[in-house]
Amino acid sequence: MVNQSVVTLSSLKNYLELCKPNVVLEMLFTAAVGMLLAVPGLPPVEKVAYGLLGIALSAASAAAINHLIDRRIDTVLNPHRPLPNNYLKPSQVMVFAGILGVVSMALLIVKVNVLTAVLTFISLFGYAIIYTLWLKRATPQNIVIGGAFGATPPLLGWAAITGDIHPHALLLVLIIFVWTPPHFWPLAIARQEKYALVNIPMLPVTHGEDFTRLQILLYAILLLIVTLLPYLAGMSELIYLASAILLGFGFLYYTIQMRRYKDAKTAIKTFWFSIIYITLLFAALLVDHYVRVSL
């Protein structure tokens, strides 16, 4: 009985790891912000609950497909994952991902709206198939192009509440789209040798670290400019504006440090700050939405 319990807990842990829970939680946070920004007050609790659950299941399905497709290169890149260690069989992962995807779509269609289901499916297919199966192995601009699929959660959240695609929701997508390359490329620099070993054409592998560091800096400048758009478009007020400027210059500081100190440690610090950055930026949007401070 004890051994069976241990096996069951171990299996649950492996299935949970397939879902990339940390990534999914960050996506859900930005989706929730999109939901809350979509209306002046508070959105319907039922729509929020079903919307977040459907988006979460879809993201988990895409993550599991990512594990499945990348199982061979993960013997080098992520040897701790369930498939490289034979903790789960490919067939088990395929069934698991399929169930999550079907339940997600059914839930969104029945309990939320068709638009959100369609947009969520496009995001799932784009990340799991177009990015993981093709773009990742085809071009050093993989993370730039593929970032469009990972940038959709705020739009999904907004659409779940309103049933439409609003320009302000697209602004949120644009912010995450521009943030994705300077977020991911520092990690790619730190793991450059591993990517080279498995022939994945990440930018540091194909164009070198110095070029990649320059691109990270340029994208951070572009990101600072793009994050001013919600204020300029009348979507937010001074709390967000001040936060966007401070956080933007904070990100710039880290990217400049990467140009000065060309080591993996500084790159990893930049990667982790980028996660803090996007979380605080969207939190600032939320605070500004409910506590309006203007000139």
NORJOFEN-V677894 format. One record per residue. N is the residue number from 1. RES is the residue in one letter. PHI is phi in radians with two decimals (* if undefined). D_FIRST is the distance of its C-alpha to the first C-alpha in whole Angstrom. Layout:
n=N res=RES phi=PHI d_first=D_FIRST
n=N res=RES phi=PHI d_first=D_FIRST
This chain:
n=1 res=M phi=* d_first=0
n=2 res=V phi=-1.12 d_first=4
n=3 res=N phi=-1.10 d_first=5
n=4 res=Q phi=-1.10 d_first=5
n=5 res=S phi=-1.12 d_first=6
n=6 res=V phi=-1.12 d_first=9
n=7 res=V phi=-1.09 d_first=10
n=8 res=T phi=-1.11 d_first=11
n=9 res=L phi=-1.11 d_first=12
n=10 res=S phi=-1.11 d_first=14
n=11 res=S phi=-1.13 d_first=15
n=12 res=L phi=-1.06 d_first=17
n=13 res=K phi=-1.08 d_first=18
n=14 res=N phi=-1.16 d_first=20
n=15 res=Y phi=-1.15 d_first=21
n=16 res=L phi=-1.13 d_first=22
n=17 res=E phi=-1.12 d_first=24
n=18 res=L phi=-1.01 d_first=26
n=19 res=C phi=-1.39 d_first=28
n=20 res=K phi=0.84 d_first=29
n=21 res=P phi=-1.01 d_first=29
n=22 res=N phi=-1.13 d_first=31
n=23 res=V phi=-1.18 d_first=34
n=24 res=V phi=-1.09 d_first=33
n=25 res=L phi=-1.08 d_first=33
n=26 res=E phi=-1.13 d_first=37
n=27 res=M phi=-1.10 d_first=38
n=28 res=L phi=-1.12 d_first=37
n=29 res=F phi=-1.08 d_first=39
n=30 res=T phi=-1.20 d_first=42
n=31 res=A phi=-1.15 d_first=41
n=32 res=A phi=-1.12 d_first=41
n=33 res=V phi=-1.09 d_first=44
n=34 res=G phi=-1.02 d_first=46
n=35 res=M phi=-1.09 d_first=45
n=36 res=L phi=-1.25 d_first=46
n=37 res=L phi=-1.32 d_first=50
n=38 res=A phi=-1.24 d_first=50
n=39 res=V phi=-2.32 d_first=51
n=40 res=P phi=-1.11 d_first=54
n=41 res=G phi=-1.79 d_first=51
n=42 res=L phi=-1.86 d_first=48
n=43 res=P phi=-1.30 d_first=46
n=44 res=P phi=-1.02 d_first=44
n=45 res=V phi=-1.04 d_first=41
n=46 res=E phi=-1.10 d_first=40
n=47 res=K phi=-1.12 d_first=41
n=48 res=V phi=-1.08 d_first=40
n=49 res=A phi=-1.11 d_first=36
n=50 res=Y phi=-1.20 d_first=36
n=51 res=G phi=-1.10 d_first=38
n=52 res=L phi=-1.14 d_first=36
n=53 res=L phi=-1.13 d_first=33
n=54 res=G phi=-1.10 d_first=35
n=55 res=I phi=-1.13 d_first=36
n=56 res=A phi=-1.10 d_first=33
n=57 res=L phi=-1.12 d_first=31
n=58 res=S phi=-1.14 d_first=34
n=59 res=A phi=-1.11 d_first=34
n=60 res=A phi=-1.16 d_first=30
n=61 res=S phi=-1.08 d_first=31
n=62 res=A phi=-1.09 d_first=34
n=63 res=A phi=-1.12 d_first=32
n=64 res=A phi=-1.14 d_first=29
n=65 res=I phi=-1.11 d_first=32
n=66 res=N phi=-1.03 d_first=34
n=67 res=H phi=-1.01 d_first=31
n=68 res=L phi=-1.13 d_first=31
n=69 res=I phi=-1.19 d_first=35
n=70 res=D phi=-1.60 d_first=35
n=71 res=R phi=-1.09 d_first=32
n=72 res=R phi=-1.35 d_first=34
n=73 res=I phi=-1.25 d_first=36
n=74 res=D phi=-1.25 d_first=33
n=75 res=T phi=-1.10 d_first=33
n=76 res=V phi=-1.84 d_first=36
n=77 res=L phi=-1.32 d_first=36
n=78 res=N phi=-2.42 d_first=32
n=79 res=P phi=-1.15 d_first=30
n=80 res=H phi=-1.42 d_first=27
n=81 res=R phi=-1.23 d_first=27
n=82 res=P phi=-1.05 d_first=24
n=83 res=L phi=-1.20 d_first=26
n=84 res=P phi=-1.03 d_first=28
n=85 res=N phi=-1.61 d_first=25
n=86 res=N phi=1.06 d_first=23
n=87 res=Y phi=-1.29 d_first=20
n=88 res=L phi=-2.32 d_first=21
n=89 res=K phi=-1.60 d_first=24
n=90 res=P phi=-0.91 d_first=27
n=91 res=S phi=-1.12 d_first=27
n=92 res=Q phi=-1.16 d_first=24
n=93 res=V phi=-1.16 d_first=26
n=94 res=M phi=-1.09 d_first=29
n=95 res=V phi=-1.12 d_first=27
n=96 res=F phi=-1.05 d_first=25
n=97 res=A phi=-1.10 d_first=29
n=98 res=G phi=-1.12 d_first=30
n=99 res=I phi=-1.09 d_first=28
n=100 res=L phi=-1.04 d_first=29
n=101 res=G phi=-1.13 d_first=33
n=102 res=V phi=-1.14 d_first=33
n=103 res=V phi=-1.08 d_first=32
n=104 res=S phi=-1.02 d_first=34
n=105 res=M phi=-1.11 d_first=37
n=106 res=A phi=-1.07 d_first=36
n=107 res=L phi=-1.10 d_first=36
n=108 res=L phi=-1.19 d_first=39
n=109 res=I phi=-1.17 d_first=41
n=110 res=V phi=-1.37 d_first=40
n=111 res=K phi=-1.80 d_first=40
n=112 res=V phi=-2.05 d_first=42
n=113 res=N phi=-2.88 d_first=45
n=114 res=V phi=-1.17 d_first=45
n=115 res=L phi=-1.01 d_first=47
n=116 res=T phi=-1.10 d_first=44
n=117 res=A phi=-1.10 d_first=42
n=118 res=V phi=-1.13 d_first=44
n=119 res=L phi=-1.10 d_first=45
n=120 res=T phi=-1.18 d_first=41
n=121 res=F phi=-1.12 d_first=41
n=122 res=I phi=-1.05 d_first=44
n=123 res=S phi=-1.11 d_first=42
n=124 res=L phi=-1.04 d_first=39
n=125 res=F phi=-1.11 d_first=41
n=126 res=G phi=-1.11 d_first=43
n=127 res=Y phi=-1.29 d_first=40
n=128 res=A phi=-1.27 d_first=38
n=129 res=I phi=-1.86 d_first=40
n=130 res=I phi=-1.10 d_first=44
n=131 res=Y phi=-1.32 d_first=43
n=132 res=T phi=-1.14 d_first=40
n=133 res=L phi=-1.42 d_first=41
n=134 res=W phi=-2.06 d_first=45
n=135 res=L phi=-1.00 d_first=46
n=136 res=K phi=-0.99 d_first=44
n=137 res=R phi=-1.81 d_first=45
n=138 res=A phi=-1.88 d_first=49
n=139 res=T phi=-2.65 d_first=50
n=140 res=P phi=-1.18 d_first=50
n=141 res=Q phi=-1.58 d_first=51
n=142 res=N phi=-0.95 d_first=48
n=143 res=I phi=-1.28 d_first=46
n=144 res=V phi=-1.25 d_first=50
n=145 res=I phi=-1.20 d_first=50
n=146 res=G phi=-1.17 d_first=46
n=147 res=G phi=-1.07 d_first=46
n=148 res=A phi=-1.09 d_first=47
n=149 res=F phi=-1.33 d_first=44
n=150 res=G phi=-1.39 d_first=42
n=151 res=A phi=-1.59 d_first=45
n=152 res=T phi=-1.42 d_first=45
n=153 res=P phi=-0.88 d_first=42
n=154 res=P phi=-1.09 d_first=45
n=155 res=L phi=-1.18 d_first=47
n=156 res=L phi=-1.08 d_first=44
n=157 res=G phi=-1.10 d_first=43
n=158 res=W phi=-1.08 d_first=47
n=159 res=A phi=-1.12 d_first=47
n=160 res=A phi=-1.08 d_first=44
n=161 res=I phi=-1.56 d_first=46
n=162 res=T phi=-1.78 d_first=50
n=163 res=G phi=1.33 d_first=49
n=164 res=D phi=-2.46 d_first=52
n=165 res=I phi=-1.87 d_first=52
n=166 res=H phi=-1.74 d_first=54
n=167 res=P phi=-0.97 d_first=56
n=168 res=H phi=-1.14 d_first=55
n=169 res=A phi=-1.15 d_first=51
n=170 res=L phi=-1.17 d_first=53
n=171 res=L phi=-1.08 d_first=54
n=172 res=L phi=-1.13 d_first=50
n=173 res=V phi=-1.08 d_first=49
n=174 res=L phi=-1.06 d_first=52
n=175 res=I phi=-1.05 d_first=51
n=176 res=I phi=-1.19 d_first=47
n=177 res=F phi=-1.07 d_first=49
n=178 res=V phi=-1.28 d_first=51
n=179 res=W phi=-1.22 d_first=49
n=180 res=T phi=-1.03 d_first=46
n=181 res=P phi=-1.07 d_first=48
n=182 res=P phi=-1.23 d_first=49
n=183 res=H phi=-1.34 d_first=46
n=184 res=F phi=-1.54 d_first=44
n=185 res=W phi=-1.06 d_first=47
n=186 res=P phi=-1.03 d_first=46
n=187 res=L phi=-1.16 d_first=43
n=188 res=A phi=-1.11 d_first=44
n=189 res=I phi=-1.13 d_first=47
n=190 res=A phi=-1.12 d_first=44
n=191 res=R phi=-1.97 d_first=42
n=192 res=Q phi=-0.97 d_first=45
n=193 res=E phi=-1.09 d_first=45
n=194 res=K phi=-1.17 d_first=41
n=195 res=Y phi=-1.09 d_first=43
n=196 res=A phi=-1.12 d_first=46
n=197 res=L phi=-1.08 d_first=43
n=198 res=V phi=-1.80 d_first=42
n=199 res=N phi=1.05 d_first=45
n=200 res=I phi=-1.67 d_first=44
n=201 res=P phi=-1.41 d_first=48
n=202 res=M phi=-1.15 d_first=47
n=203 res=L phi=-0.92 d_first=50
n=204 res=P phi=-1.10 d_first=50
n=205 res=V phi=-1.29 d_first=50
n=206 res=T phi=-1.51 d_first=53
n=207 res=H phi=-2.11 d_first=55
n=208 res=G phi=1.60 d_first=54
n=209 res=E phi=-1.21 d_first=53
n=210 res=D phi=-1.09 d_first=56
n=211 res=F phi=-1.08 d_first=57
n=212 res=T phi=-1.14 d_first=53
n=213 res=R phi=-1.09 d_first=54
n=214 res=L phi=-1.13 d_first=57
n=215 res=Q phi=-1.08 d_first=56
n=216 res=I phi=-1.08 d_first=53
n=217 res=L phi=-1.11 d_first=56
n=218 res=L phi=-1.13 d_first=58
n=219 res=Y phi=-1.16 d_first=55
n=220 res=A phi=-1.14 d_first=54
n=221 res=I phi=-1.14 d_first=58
n=222 res=L phi=-1.06 d_first=58
n=223 res=L phi=-1.09 d_first=55
n=224 res=L phi=-1.03 d_first=57
n=225 res=I phi=-1.18 d_first=59
n=226 res=V phi=-1.10 d_first=57
n=227 res=T phi=-1.24 d_first=55
n=228 res=L phi=-1.43 d_first=59
n=229 res=L phi=-1.08 d_first=59
n=230 res=P phi=-1.01 d_first=57
n=231 res=Y phi=-1.24 d_first=60
n=232 res=L phi=-1.14 d_first=62
n=233 res=A phi=-1.50 d_first=61
n=234 res=G phi=1.38 d_first=61
n=235 res=M phi=-1.40 d_first=58
n=236 res=S phi=-2.43 d_first=57
n=237 res=E phi=-2.14 d_first=59
n=238 res=L phi=-1.24 d_first=60
n=239 res=I phi=-1.07 d_first=56
n=240 res=Y phi=-1.17 d_first=55
n=241 res=L phi=-1.00 d_first=58
n=242 res=A phi=-1.07 d_first=58
n=243 res=S phi=-1.13 d_first=54
n=244 res=A phi=-1.08 d_first=54
n=245 res=I phi=-1.18 d_first=57
n=246 res=L phi=-1.10 d_first=56
n=247 res=L phi=-1.16 d_first=52
n=248 res=G phi=-1.08 d_first=54
n=249 res=F phi=-1.23 d_first=56
n=250 res=G phi=-1.09 d_first=53
n=251 res=F phi=-1.11 d_first=52
n=252 res=L phi=-1.03 d_first=55
n=253 res=Y phi=-1.02 d_first=55
n=254 res=Y phi=-1.15 d_first=52
n=255 res=T phi=-1.20 d_first=53
n=256 res=I phi=-1.19 d_first=56
n=257 res=Q phi=-1.05 d_first=55
n=258 res=M phi=-1.14 d_first=53
n=259 res=R phi=-1.28 d_first=56
n=260 res=R phi=-1.49 d_first=57
n=261 res=Y phi=-1.91 d_first=54
n=262 res=K phi=-1.55 d_first=53
n=263 res=D phi=-2.32 d_first=50
n=264 res=A phi=-1.17 d_first=46
n=265 res=K phi=-1.08 d_first=45
n=266 res=T phi=-1.17 d_first=48
n=267 res=A phi=-1.10 d_first=47
n=268 res=I phi=-1.14 d_first=43
n=269 res=K phi=-1.05 d_first=45
n=270 res=T phi=-1.12 d_first=47
n=271 res=F phi=-1.01 d_first=44
n=272 res=W phi=-1.20 d_first=42
n=273 res=F phi=-1.13 d_first=45
n=274 res=S phi=-1.07 d_first=45
n=275 res=I phi=-1.23 d_first=42
n=276 res=I phi=-1.07 d_first=43
n=277 res=Y phi=-0.99 d_first=46
n=278 res=I phi=-1.18 d_first=45
n=279 res=T phi=-1.16 d_first=43
n=280 res=L phi=-1.19 d_first=46
n=281 res=L phi=-1.10 d_first=48
n=282 res=F phi=-1.26 d_first=47
n=283 res=A phi=-1.12 d_first=46
n=284 res=A phi=-1.14 d_first=50
n=285 res=L phi=-1.03 d_first=50
n=286 res=L phi=-1.20 d_first=48
n=287 res=V phi=-1.06 d_first=50
n=288 res=D phi=-1.07 d_first=53
n=289 res=H phi=-1.11 d_first=53
n=290 res=Y phi=-1.77 d_first=52
n=291 res=V phi=-2.19 d_first=55
n=292 res=R phi=-1.43 d_first=58
n=293 res=V phi=-2.20 d_first=60
n=294 res=S phi=-2.28 d_first=63
n=295 res=L phi=-1.32 d_first=67
